[in-house]
């Protein structure tokens, strides 16, 4: 893929973030999400790609735009697209932290075509070849092995967990060992990424979240390194049937990072609200300021981009 696509990709998440930011704290999740979707779709269609959405807003009968299988772009290299125009709709509506606009590109076939089901996930900065932690291992053993590898006390390990009722046993297991928890209300893409970044104090992410978000997080980790595994979880036969439609037949498979996202991957995220990874959108009457991160697996490059957007220009070119 042309490296110039990376800059085009930043414009996509910037546009979505600016649109969503108008709805921060207004209590309307649907309006915030729709604004981000509209903006992201418009800017994607301006890109010089032949793109197919493989991780999107849902199946065609559920999502009128950016649905799985939708074609976008003006023509160019053939790419698969994983996206979440607004990761953290509830966060945005409530004015909370860690809402982002997120997108990733890969060459054709580079992403797991994950259905919109739950995924058990584990991630950390540990080298993936050392087999230190794994979904196949119980959580307490993972914590002990991680502490041993990092040469720190178990009590100093911090594990990020989504604040959900389904995680009650996970929370009890962590606390029974004396380890600490960073509980988040939403936004597990940024949480997985934060678990591998050197300047964050999260040692491991663990729990059950959305499978599409798992693929997006894996795309970022392909660019910056780290360890991740995911296992799809199915609640009923309907979810299994949807998985079968995208050629998933082993319902117990544990996916490695490379099986979730592979090849030449580009990833971009722009903060909507302030978070641990990115500052949020700042606006006044005349200007908007955005903070983005863009990465590419082929080069290992990570760029932080600050954008200043002049609202006096009637039509911004994205």
C-alpha positions as CSV (number, residue, x, y, z in Angstrom):
1,X,0.0,0.0,0.0
2,X,1.2,3.5,-0.8
3,X,2.5,5.3,2.4
4,X,0.5,8.4,1.4
5,X,-2.6,6.4,2.3
6,X,-1.6,6.8,6.0
7,X,-2.1,10.6,5.8
8,X,-5.4,10.1,4.0
9,X,-6.4,7.8,6.8
10,X,-5.8,10.4,9.4
11,X,-8.1,12.8,7.6
12,X,-10.8,10.1,7.9
13,X,-10.6,9.8,11.7
14,X,-10.1,13.6,12.1
15,X,-13.4,14.2,10.2
16,X,-15.3,11.6,12.2
17,X,-13.9,12.9,15.5
18,X,-14.8,16.5,14.7
19,X,-18.4,15.5,13.8
20,X,-18.8,13.4,16.9
21,X,-17.4,16.1,19.2
22,X,-20.4,18.3,18.6
23,X,-22.4,15.8,20.6
24,X,-20.2,15.4,23.6
25,X,-22.2,15.5,26.8
26,X,-25.6,15.9,25.1
27,X,-26.9,12.5,26.2
28,X,-27.8,11.3,22.7
29,X,-25.7,8.2,21.7
30,X,-27.5,7.7,18.4
31,X,-26.9,11.2,17.1
32,X,-23.2,11.1,18.1
33,X,-22.7,7.8,16.4
34,X,-24.6,8.8,13.3
35,X,-22.6,12.0,12.9
36,X,-19.4,10.1,13.1
37,X,-20.6,7.5,10.6
38,X,-21.7,10.1,8.1
39,X,-18.4,12.0,8.3
40,X,-16.3,8.8,8.1
41,X,-18.2,7.5,5.1
42,X,-18.0,10.8,3.2
43,X,-14.2,11.0,3.7
44,X,-13.7,7.3,2.9
45,X,-15.4,7.8,-0.4
46,X,-13.0,10.6,-1.2
47,X,-9.9,8.3,-0.8
48,X,-8.1,6.7,-3.7
49,X,-8.8,3.1,-2.7
50,X,-11.0,0.2,-3.8
51,X,-12.1,-0.6,-0.2
52,X,-14.3,-3.2,1.3
53,X,-15.6,-2.8,4.9
54,X,-15.0,-6.1,6.7
55,X,-15.4,-4.8,10.2
56,X,-18.1,-2.1,10.4
57,X,-21.4,-1.0,11.8
58,X,-23.1,-4.3,11.3
59,X,-24.6,-6.4,8.6
60,X,-26.4,-4.7,5.7
61,X,-29.9,-5.1,7.1
62,X,-28.8,-3.6,10.4
63,X,-26.7,-0.7,9.2
64,X,-27.5,1.6,6.3
65,X,-24.0,2.9,6.0
66,X,-20.5,1.4,6.6
67,X,-22.1,-2.0,6.8
68,X,-20.0,-5.2,6.4
69,X,-19.4,-5.7,2.7
70,X,-19.9,-2.1,1.6
71,X,-17.6,-0.8,-1.1
72,X,-16.0,2.6,-0.5
73,X,-13.4,4.8,-2.3
74,X,-12.8,6.3,-5.7
75,X,-10.7,3.4,-7.0
76,X,-7.1,2.4,-6.3
77,X,-5.4,-0.3,-4.3
78,X,-7.7,-3.1,-3.1
79,X,-7.9,-3.0,0.7
80,X,-10.0,-4.4,3.5
81,X,-11.2,-1.9,6.1
82,X,-11.9,-2.3,9.8
83,X,-13.5,0.7,11.4
84,X,-15.4,2.1,14.4
85,X,-16.5,5.7,13.6
86,X,-17.1,6.3,17.3
87,X,-15.6,3.9,19.8
88,X,-17.3,5.0,22.9
89,X,-20.8,6.3,22.0
90,X,-21.9,6.2,25.6
91,X,-18.7,7.9,26.7
92,X,-19.3,10.7,24.2
93,X,-22.9,11.1,25.2
94,X,-21.9,11.4,28.8
95,X,-18.8,13.5,28.3
96,X,-16.5,10.7,29.7
97,X,-13.0,9.7,28.7
98,X,-11.4,7.6,26.0
99,X,-13.8,8.0,23.1
100,X,-12.1,7.8,19.7
101,X,-12.7,7.5,16.0
102,X,-10.8,4.5,14.7
103,X,-10.0,2.9,11.4
104,X,-7.5,0.4,10.0
105,X,-6.6,-0.7,6.4
106,X,-5.0,-4.0,5.3
107,X,-4.3,-5.7,2.1
108,X,-7.1,-7.9,0.8
109,X,-7.7,-10.7,3.3
110,X,-5.6,-9.1,6.1
111,X,-8.3,-9.0,8.8
112,X,-10.3,-11.7,10.4
113,X,-13.9,-11.2,9.2
114,X,-15.2,-11.4,12.7
115,X,-19.0,-11.3,13.2
116,X,-20.5,-8.9,15.7
117,X,-20.3,-11.3,18.7
118,X,-18.3,-11.3,22.0
119,X,-14.6,-12.0,22.1
120,X,-12.5,-13.0,25.1
121,X,-9.3,-11.0,24.9
122,X,-5.9,-10.9,26.5
123,X,-3.1,-8.5,25.7
124,X,0.2,-7.3,27.2
125,X,3.6,-5.9,26.1
126,X,5.2,-9.3,26.7
127,X,7.1,-10.8,23.7
128,X,4.6,-13.1,21.9
129,X,7.1,-15.9,21.3
130,X,7.8,-16.5,25.0
131,X,4.4,-18.0,25.8
132,X,4.1,-16.2,29.1
133,X,0.4,-15.5,29.1
134,X,-2.5,-17.1,27.2
135,X,-6.3,-17.5,27.1
136,X,-5.6,-21.2,27.5
137,X,-4.1,-20.5,31.0
138,X,-6.3,-19.6,34.0
139,X,-6.2,-15.9,34.9
140,X,-4.4,-16.3,38.2
141,X,-1.6,-18.2,36.5
142,X,-1.3,-15.5,33.9
143,X,-0.9,-12.9,36.6
144,X,1.7,-14.8,38.4
145,X,3.7,-15.5,35.2
146,X,3.5,-11.9,34.1
147,X,4.7,-10.6,37.5
148,X,7.6,-13.1,37.3
149,X,8.5,-12.0,33.8
150,X,8.4,-8.3,34.7
151,X,10.3,-9.0,37.9
152,X,7.7,-7.1,40.0
153,X,5.4,-8.1,42.8
154,X,2.0,-9.5,42.0
155,X,0.6,-6.6,44.1
156,X,2.1,-4.1,41.6
157,X,0.4,-5.7,38.5
158,X,-2.4,-3.5,37.1
159,X,-5.0,-5.2,34.9
160,X,-7.5,-3.3,32.8
161,X,-11.1,-4.8,32.8
162,X,-14.4,-3.6,31.4
163,X,-16.8,-2.7,34.2
164,X,-19.5,-5.4,33.3
165,X,-21.5,-7.8,35.5
166,X,-20.1,-10.7,33.4
167,X,-16.6,-9.9,34.8
168,X,-17.4,-10.3,38.4
169,X,-15.5,-13.5,38.8
170,X,-12.5,-12.0,36.9
171,X,-12.5,-9.1,39.3
172,X,-12.7,-11.3,42.3
173,X,-9.8,-13.5,41.0
174,X,-7.6,-10.5,40.5
175,X,-8.3,-9.0,43.9
176,X,-7.8,-12.3,45.6
177,X,-4.2,-12.3,44.4
178,X,-3.7,-8.7,45.6
179,X,-3.3,-7.3,42.1
180,X,-4.8,-4.0,41.1
181,X,-7.6,-3.2,38.6
182,X,-8.2,-0.3,36.2
183,X,-11.9,-0.5,35.5
184,X,-13.2,1.2,32.4
185,X,-16.8,1.7,31.3
186,X,-16.1,1.4,27.6
187,X,-13.4,1.8,24.9
188,X,-11.5,-1.5,25.0
189,X,-9.7,-0.7,21.7
190,X,-7.7,2.0,23.5
191,X,-7.4,-0.2,26.5
192,X,-5.8,-3.1,24.6
193,X,-3.4,-0.6,22.9
194,X,-2.5,1.0,26.2
195,X,-1.6,-2.4,27.7
196,X,1.4,-2.6,25.3
197,X,2.5,1.0,25.2
198,X,5.6,1.7,27.4
199,X,4.4,4.9,29.0
200,X,1.1,3.5,30.4
201,X,0.8,1.8,33.7
202,X,-1.5,-1.0,32.5
203,X,0.3,-4.4,32.5
204,X,-2.4,-6.5,31.0
205,X,-5.9,-6.2,29.4
206,X,-8.3,-9.1,30.1
207,X,-12.0,-9.8,29.6
208,X,-14.9,-10.1,27.2
209,X,-15.7,-7.4,24.7
210,X,-16.7,-7.0,21.1
211,X,-15.0,-9.1,18.4
212,X,-14.9,-6.2,15.9
213,X,-13.1,-4.1,18.5
214,X,-10.7,-7.0,19.0
215,X,-9.7,-6.9,15.3
216,X,-9.2,-3.2,15.4
217,X,-7.0,-3.4,18.5
218,X,-5.0,-6.2,16.8
219,X,-4.4,-4.0,13.8
220,X,-2.8,-1.4,16.0
221,X,-0.7,-4.1,17.8
222,X,0.6,-5.3,14.5
223,X,2.1,-1.9,14.1
224,X,3.5,-1.3,17.6
225,X,4.2,-4.9,18.8
226,X,3.0,-6.7,21.9
227,X,1.0,-9.9,22.5
228,X,-2.7,-10.5,22.0
229,X,-5.0,-13.5,21.8
230,X,-8.8,-13.6,21.1
231,X,-11.5,-16.3,21.3
232,X,-14.9,-15.7,19.8
233,X,-17.8,-16.4,22.2
234,X,-21.2,-17.5,20.9
235,X,-24.4,-17.2,22.9
236,X,-26.8,-18.9,20.5
237,X,-27.2,-20.8,17.2
238,X,-28.0,-17.5,15.4
239,X,-24.5,-16.1,16.3
240,X,-22.9,-19.3,15.1
241,X,-24.8,-19.1,11.8
242,X,-23.5,-15.6,11.3
243,X,-20.0,-16.8,11.9
244,X,-20.4,-19.6,9.4
245,X,-21.4,-17.0,6.8
246,X,-17.9,-15.5,7.0
247,X,-16.3,-18.9,6.9
248,X,-15.7,-19.4,10.6
249,X,-16.4,-23.0,11.5
250,X,-14.1,-23.7,14.5
251,X,-16.1,-22.1,17.3
252,X,-13.5,-22.9,19.9
253,X,-10.4,-21.5,18.1
254,X,-8.0,-19.2,19.9
255,X,-6.8,-16.6,17.4
256,X,-3.3,-15.2,17.6
257,X,-2.4,-11.6,16.9
258,X,-1.4,-12.6,13.3
259,X,-4.7,-14.4,12.7
260,X,-6.6,-11.3,13.8
261,X,-4.6,-8.9,11.6
262,X,-1.8,-9.6,9.2
263,X,0.3,-8.2,6.4
264,X,0.7,-4.5,5.6
265,X,-1.6,-2.8,8.1
266,X,-2.3,0.9,8.6
267,X,-4.1,2.2,11.7
268,X,-5.4,5.6,12.6
269,X,-7.2,6.9,15.7
270,X,-8.3,10.4,16.6
271,X,-9.4,11.4,20.1
272,X,-13.0,12.6,20.5
273,X,-12.8,13.0,24.3
274,X,-9.7,13.2,26.4
275,X,-8.2,9.8,27.1
276,X,-5.1,7.9,28.3
277,X,-3.9,7.5,24.7
278,X,-5.1,10.7,23.0
279,X,-6.4,14.2,23.9
280,X,-9.9,14.9,22.7
281,X,-11.2,17.5,20.2
282,X,-10.8,21.1,21.3
283,X,-13.0,23.7,19.6
284,X,-13.9,27.3,19.7
285,X,-16.0,29.4,17.3
286,X,-13.3,29.5,14.7
287,X,-11.0,26.5,15.1
288,X,-11.0,22.9,16.0
289,X,-7.9,21.0,17.2
290,X,-7.5,17.2,16.8
291,X,-4.9,14.8,18.1
292,X,-4.3,11.6,16.1
293,X,-2.0,8.6,16.0
294,X,-1.2,6.8,12.8
295,X,0.8,3.6,12.5
296,X,2.0,1.3,9.8
297,X,3.2,-2.3,10.4
298,X,5.4,-2.5,7.3
299,X,7.7,0.3,8.5
300,X,7.0,0.2,12.3
301,X,6.3,3.9,12.1
302,X,4.1,5.7,14.7
303,X,3.3,9.3,14.1
304,X,1.4,11.7,16.4
305,X,-0.4,14.4,14.4
306,X,-2.0,17.6,15.7
307,X,-4.5,19.1,13.3
308,X,-5.8,22.6,13.3
309,X,-9.1,23.0,11.4
310,X,-10.3,26.4,10.3
311,X,-14.1,26.6,10.6
312,X,-14.2,29.9,8.6
313,X,-13.6,27.8,5.5
314,X,-17.1,26.8,4.3
315,X,-16.1,23.5,2.9
316,X,-13.2,21.7,4.4
317,X,-11.4,19.3,2.1
318,X,-10.8,15.9,3.8
